[in-house]
Amino acid sequence: MTSLRILVLALGVAVGVFLPFVSVILSSFGFEPGGIGLLTSLGAVAFTIAVPAWGHLADVRLGRPRTLQVCVLGASVAMLLLLGAWPTIVVAALFIVFWIFESSWQPLTDAITVNAIRGRTSGGGYARVRLLSSLGFAVATIGAGFLYDRTGYAPAFVICAGSAMLMAAASTRLPDVGRADLAALDTRRDGDPSAPTRRRTWQFGSAGVALRIAPRLGLVLTAVALVHIGMISGYTFLSLRLVDLGGGPSDVALSAGLSAIAEIPSMLVIGWVVIRIGLRGVFVASALIYAACFATWAVVDVPAVIILSRLFTGMAFAGVVVGVVMTIAVLLPADLQATGQSLFQTVAFGVAAVISNLVGGILYATVGPAAVFGLGAVLAVAAAVVGWIAFPARAPRRVRQSRA
């Protein structure tokens, strides 16, 4: 378990020193808000295409740790190349290459973690490991913000790449489950061996099989998309909002860091909460908390209040992550976990990001931040409604083993 903890902690650090600062880093390269929205949308398109491919490769071909190692190497090379002086088009291309490879980090880490703690279905086992990522993110983000106040953003590329390589090293010592047999999995629905054999088409590879054998998964992913449109708006445009209100890198870092700090105690108690109100209750409550925070960002122009509200988004983020990851762990077997978790990331940080960044960039530039965050609040309420229908009402008693 030590290697697993190192992997999850290093992931938090690698993400924390870079992703909260993406919009202001792009601004330092000369991109305007509209250009930032366009580039991050293009990156999200690439992310959307890449994540299911990584999930299929991990579950069916290479295995989860080895696929993660390949993706760490690719993302780290792109990061380090950004230290050079390049034309704008090359900078944009390197960011997209980074997003393509980085897209696998979270879903593959989640798949490895879920399989390692398989059997602890309340969410507490996963949450206790996952909180290390929140801890690494919080400490790294706040520390990085104050560092960048003095140095600029160049160290972000080095620290991100170095932490990612630590992830790769830790993953070499972690066990893996067997490869998925798509033919065997696609012959029965929801694990019922008595169900009639279905036509073995396997369109869309392991992702298509996962969606067919767990029909509820599609509705779960719909709720994920709705709530993440507002969440991605926070990632991309809240930092610009803070800077517009007179803040600096340390304010951006404090905003992201406080959210991550709030995740840590939330992760510690989330297993207890899931037992009492179920995965459905956790997700719905978290979506409504997000809606309230988005509404606050739409009307408040005091940086301190906006930063303070991030404590609540941290609690909500913990609920969304645990609710979705553990629901996927229940719906799918061990040998499709990389695929299932990749579908989560595809929808959350791919499809939702395309919509959020493209529409949000236009709204931010033409109408203002109130329109961006107001739309996020409405969609978060819609996510709560869909989540009430889609998520399990009770805490699951067991997590599915392989059906192959």
C-alpha positions in Angstrom: 0.0 0.0 0.0 3.0 2.3 0.4 3.5 2.5 -3.4 -0.2 3.2 -3.9 -0.1 6.1 -1.4 3.0 7.5 -3.1 1.2 7.3 -6.5 -1.9 9.0 -5.3 0.1 11.7 -3.4 2.4 12.4 -6.3 -0.7 12.8 -8.6 -2.0 15.5 -6.3 1.3 17.4 -6.4 1.7 17.0 -10.2 -1.8 18.4 -10.8 -1.7 21.0 -8.1 1.3 22.8 -9.3 0.0 23.2 -12.8 -3.8 22.8 -13.5 -5.1 25.6 -11.2 -2.8 28.0 -13.0 -3.4 27.0 -16.6 -5.5 30.0 -17.5 -3.0 32.5 -16.0 -0.1 30.6 -17.5 -1.7 30.8 -20.9 -2.3 34.5 -20.3 1.5 34.9 -19.5 2.1 33.3 -23.0 0.0 36.1 -24.5 -3.4 34.4 -24.9 -6.5 36.5 -24.4 -9.6 35.1 -22.5 -11.3 34.1 -25.8 -8.1 32.4 -26.9 -7.8 30.7 -23.6 -11.3 29.4 -23.9 -10.7 28.2 -27.4 -7.4 26.4 -26.6 -8.7 24.7 -23.5 -11.8 23.6 -25.5 -9.5 22.1 -28.2 -7.6 20.4 -25.3 -10.8 19.1 -24.0 -11.7 17.7 -27.4 -8.4 15.9 -27.5 -8.9 14.8 -23.9 -12.4 13.4 -24.8 -10.9 11.3 -27.6 -7.9 10.2 -25.7 -9.3 9.0 -22.4 -11.5 6.2 -23.6 -8.6 5.0 -25.8 -6.3 4.9 -22.7 -8.9 3.0 -20.8 -9.3 0.4 -23.5 -5.5 0.1 -23.8 -5.2 -0.4 -20.1 -8.0 -2.9 -19.6 -7.5 -4.9 -22.8 -3.9 -4.6 -23.8 -1.1 -3.2 -21.7 -2.6 -3.2 -18.1 -3.2 -0.2 -15.9 0.2 0.6 -14.4 2.1 0.2 -17.7 -0.3 2.4 -19.6 0.0 5.0 -16.8 3.8 4.9 -17.2 3.6 5.5 -21.0 1.3 8.5 -20.4 3.5 10.0 -17.7 6.4 9.9 -20.1 4.5 11.6 -22.9 3.1 14.4 -20.7 6.4 15.0 -19.0 8.2 15.6 -22.3 5.5 18.1 -23.4 5.8 19.9 -20.0 9.6 20.3 -20.2 9.5 21.5 -23.8 7.3 24.3 -22.7 10.4 25.8 -21.0 11.7 26.8 -24.4 10.9 29.9 -26.4 8.4 28.8 -29.0 5.9 30.4 -31.4 2.4 30.6 -30.1 1.2 27.8 -32.3 3.9 25.5 -30.9 3.0 26.4 -27.4 -0.7 25.6 -28.1 0.3 22.3 -29.6 2.4 21.3 -26.6 -0.4 22.1 -24.2 -2.7 19.9 -26.3 -0.1 17.0 -26.3 0.2 17.4 -22.5 -3.6 17.2 -22.1 -3.8 14.1 -24.3 -1.3 12.2 -22.1 -2.3 13.7 -18.8 -5.9 12.7 -19.4 -5.1 9.2 -18.3 -3.5 10.0 -14.9 -6.6 10.3 -12.8 -8.7 7.5 -14.3 -5.9 5.0 -14.3 -4.9 5.9 -10.7 -8.5 5.5 -9.7 -8.7 2.1 -11.4 -5.6 0.9 -9.7 -6.8 2.2 -6.3 -10.3 0.8 -6.6 -9.0 -2.6 -7.5 -6.4 -2.5 -4.7 -9.1 -1.8 -2.1 -11.8 -3.9 -3.7 -14.3 -5.2 -1.2 -14.4 -2.0 0.9 -17.6 -0.8 -0.7 -18.8 1.9 1.6 -16.4 4.4 -0.1 -14.3 4.8 3.0 -11.4 2.6 1.7 -11.2 4.6 -1.5 -11.7 7.9 0.2 -8.9 7.3 2.7 -6.4 6.7 -0.1 -7.9 9.5 -2.3 -7.5 12.1 0.4 -3.7 11.9 -0.1 -4.2 13.3 -3.5 -6.2 16.2 -2.0 -3.4 16.7 0.5 -0.7 16.8 -2.1 -2.8 19.1 -4.3 -3.5 21.5 -1.4 0.1 21.8 -0.1 1.5 22.0 -3.6 -0.9 24.5 -5.0 -0.6 27.0 -2.1 3.2 26.6 -2.0 3.5 26.9 -5.7 1.4 30.1 -5.7 3.7 31.8 -3.4 6.7 30.5 -5.3 5.3 31.8 -8.6 4.9 35.2 -7.1 8.7 35.4 -7.0 9.8 33.3 -9.9 7.0 33.4 -12.5 5.5 30.2 -13.8 8.5 28.4 -15.2 9.0 26.1 -12.2 5.5 24.7 -12.8 6.7 22.7 -15.7 9.6 21.2 -13.9 7.7 20.3 -10.7 4.8 18.8 -12.6 7.1 16.6 -14.7 9.1 15.5 -11.7 6.1 14.6 -9.7 4.6 12.7 -12.6 7.8 10.6 -13.0 7.4 9.7 -9.3 4.0 8.4 -10.1 5.4 6.2 -12.8 8.1 4.9 -10.5 5.5 4.0 -7.8 3.2 2.3 -10.3 6.0 -0.2 -11.2 5.5 -1.8 -7.7 1.8 -2.1 -7.8 -0.2 -5.3 -8.8 -2.7 -5.4 -11.6 -5.7 -7.4 -12.4 -6.1 -9.5 -15.6 -7.0 -8.2 -19.0 -10.7 -7.8 -19.9 -12.2 -10.4 -22.2 -14.6 -8.3 -24.1 -16.2 -11.3 -25.9 -17.1 -12.9 -22.5 -18.2 -9.7 -20.9 -20.5 -8.7 -23.8 -22.5 -12.0 -23.8 -24.4 -11.2 -20.6 -26.0 -8.1 -19.2 -25.4 -6.9 -15.6 -23.5 -10.0 -14.7 -26.5 -12.4 -15.2 -25.1 -15.6 -16.8 -28.6 -16.8 -17.6 -29.4 -13.8 -19.7 -29.6 -14.5 -23.5 -26.4 -14.1 -25.5 -26.3 -10.7 -27.2 -24.8 -9.8 -30.5 -21.0 -9.3 -30.1 -20.5 -6.1 -31.9 -18.1 -4.3 -29.4 -18.5 -1.0 -31.0 -16.3 1.6 -29.2 -14.2 -1.2 -27.7 -14.3 -1.6 -23.9 -16.3 1.6 -23.5 -19.1 0.3 -25.6 -19.1 -3.0 -23.6 -19.2 -1.1 -20.3 -22.2 1.0 -21.3 -24.1 -2.0 -22.6 -23.6 -4.3 -19.6 -24.4 -1.4 -17.1 -27.2 0.6 -18.7 -27.5 2.9 -15.6 -24.0 4.1 -16.3 -25.2 6.4 -19.1 -27.5 8.3 -16.8 -24.8 8.6 -14.2 -22.5 10.1 -16.8 -25.2 12.6 -17.8 -25.4 13.9 -14.2 -21.6 14.0 -14.1 -21.5 16.2 -17.3 -24.1 18.6 -16.0 -22.3 19.4 -12.7 -18.9 19.5 -14.2 -19.7 22.2 -16.7 -19.9 24.6 -13.7 -16.9 23.0 -12.1 -14.7 23.4 -15.2 -15.8 27.0 -15.3 -14.3 27.4 -11.9 -11.1 25.8 -13.0 -10.8 28.0 -16.1 -12.4 31.3 -15.3 -12.5 31.8 -11.6 -8.7 32.5 -11.5 -9.2 35.1 -14.2 -12.1 36.6 -12.2 -9.8 36.8 -9.1 -7.1 38.5 -11.2 -9.6 40.9 -12.7 -10.6 41.8 -9.1 -7.0 42.7 -8.2 -5.7 39.3 -7.0 -2.4 37.7 -7.9 -0.9 34.2 -8.2 -1.1 33.7 -4.4 -4.8 34.5 -4.4 -5.4 32.0 -7.2 -3.3 29.4 -5.3 -5.2 30.1 -2.0 -8.5 29.7 -3.8 -7.6 26.3 -5.2 -5.6 25.3 -2.1 -8.5 26.0 0.3 -10.8 23.8 -1.8 -8.3 21.0 -1.7 -7.8 21.4 2.1 -11.5 21.1 2.6 -11.5 17.8 0.7 -9.2 16.2 3.3 -11.6 16.0 6.3 -14.5 15.5 3.8 -12.7 12.4 2.5 -12.2 11.1 6.1 -15.9 11.2 6.9 -17.3 10.4 3.5 -17.5 6.6 4.1 -19.6 7.2 7.2 -21.9 9.6 5.2 -22.3 7.1 2.3 -23.4 4.4 4.8 -26.2 6.7 6.1 -27.5 8.4 3.0 -26.1 6.3 0.1 -24.2 7.2 -2.9 -27.2 9.0 -4.4 -27.6 11.3 -1.3 -23.9 12.1 -1.4 -23.9 13.1 -5.0 -27.1 15.1 -4.9 -26.1 17.0 -1.8 -22.7 17.8 -3.4 -24.3 19.0 -6.6 -26.6 21.4 -4.7 -23.6 22.8 -2.7 -21.9 23.5 -6.0 -25.0 25.2 -7.3 -25.0 27.6 -4.3 -21.3 28.4 -4.7 -21.7 29.0 -8.5 -24.5 31.4 -7.7 -22.3 33.2 -5.2 -19.5 33.6 -7.7 -22.1 35.1 -10.1 -23.0 38.0 -7.8 -20.1 38.6 -5.4 -17.1 40.8 -6.4 -15.1 40.5 -3.1 -12.1 38.2 -3.6 -12.0 37.1 0.1 -15.6 35.9 -0.1 -15.0 34.0 -3.3 -11.9 32.4 -1.8 -13.8 31.5 1.3 -16.5 29.8 -0.7 -13.9 27.4 -2.0 -14.0 25.6 1.3 -17.5 24.4 0.4 -16.6 23.4 -3.2 -13.9 21.2 -1.6 -16.5 19.4 0.4 -18.7 19.1 -2.6 -15.8 17.8 -4.8 -15.1 15.0 -2.3 -18.7 14.0 -2.5 -18.9 14.0 -6.3 -15.6 12.1 -6.7 -16.4 9.4 -4.1 -20.0 9.1 -5.3 -19.1 8.6 -9.0 -16.0 6.5 -8.5 -17.7 4.1 -6.1 -20.8 3.9 -8.3 -18.7 2.9 -11.2 -16.9 0.4 -9.0 -20.3 -1.1 -8.2 -21.6 -1.1 -11.8 -18.6 -2.6 -13.5 -16.2 -5.5 -12.8 -12.5 -5.2 -11.9 -11.3 -5.8 -15.4 -13.3 -2.8 -16.7 -12.5 -0.3 -14.0 -9.9 1.6 -16.2 -12.6 1.9 -18.9 -15.3 3.0 -16.4 -13.1 5.5 -14.6 -11.9 6.8 -18.0 -15.5 7.3 -19.1 -16.0 9.4 -15.9 -13.0 11.5 -16.8 -14.0 11.7 -20.5 -17.4 13.2 -19.6 -16.2 15.3 -16.6 -13.1 16.8 -18.0 -13.6 16.2 -21.7 -17.2 16.7 -22.9 -18.1 19.0 -20.1 -14.8 21.0 -20.5 -15.4 21.5 -24.3 -18.8 23.0 -23.5 -17.7 24.9 -20.5 -14.6 26.4 -22.0 -16.0 27.3 -25.4 -19.3 28.7 -24.2 -17.7 30.1 -21.0 -15.0 31.9 -23.0 -17.7 33.6 -25.2 -19.9 34.4 -22.2 -17.0 35.8 -20.1 -15.8 38.0 -22.9 -19.2 39.3 -24.1 -21.6 39.2 -21.1 -19.3 38.8 -18.1 -18.5 36.3 -15.3 -22.1 36.4 -13.9 -23.4 34.6 -17.0 -20.7 31.9 -16.8 -21.3 31.0 -13.2 -25.0 31.6 -13.3 -25.3 29.0 -16.0 -23.2 26.6 -13.9 -25.6 27.0 -11.0 -28.6 26.1 -13.1 -26.9 23.0 -14.5 -25.7 21.8 -11.1 -29.4 21.8 -9.9 -30.2 19.8 -13.0 -27.4 17.4 -12.2 -28.9 16.9 -8.7 -32.2 15.9 -10.3 -30.7 13.4 -12.7 -28.4 12.1 -9.9 -31.4 11.4 -7.7 -32.7 9.1 -10.5 -29.4 7.5 -11.5 -27.3 6.8 -8.4 -27.8 3.9 -6.0 -30.2 4.8 -3.2 -28.3 2.8 -0.6 -24.6 2.1 0.2 -23.6 -1.0 -1.8 -22.9 -4.2 0.0 -20.2 -5.4 -2.4 -18.2 -4.4 -5.4 -18.4 -6.5 -8.5 -15.5 -8.9 -9.2 -14.5 -9.9 -12.7 -17.2 -11.5 -14.7 -14.9 -13.0 -17.3 
